[in-house]
Amino acid sequence: MACVNADGTVTPTAKALLRSLETPLGPEAIAAEIGAPLFRVRSSLRELQAAGFVAESGGLFRATEAGRAKI
């Protein structure tokens, strides 16, 4: 399931994920916070990271400025 549309907008699930990243979180904490399966969160994080909307450091993810602009 794609979370970044061809026109650069993000899906409601991606918006929820980005909102959860006010503070850096790991995939398990994100899944618990937004109520999504861990496999979907990991897939979404990879896609959002490739788009430049999420950054990872030490296993924790945070929304970038570009990601916060999508919320």
Sequence and secondary structure as in RCSB ss.txt:
>XXXX:A:sequence
MACVNADGTVTPTAKALLRSLETPLGPEAIAAEIGAPLFRVRSSLRELQAAGFVAESGGLFRATEAGRAKI
>XXXX:A:secstr
  SB TTS B HHHHHHHHHTTS B HHHHHHHHT  HHHHHHHHHHHHHTTSEEEETTEEEE HHHHHT 
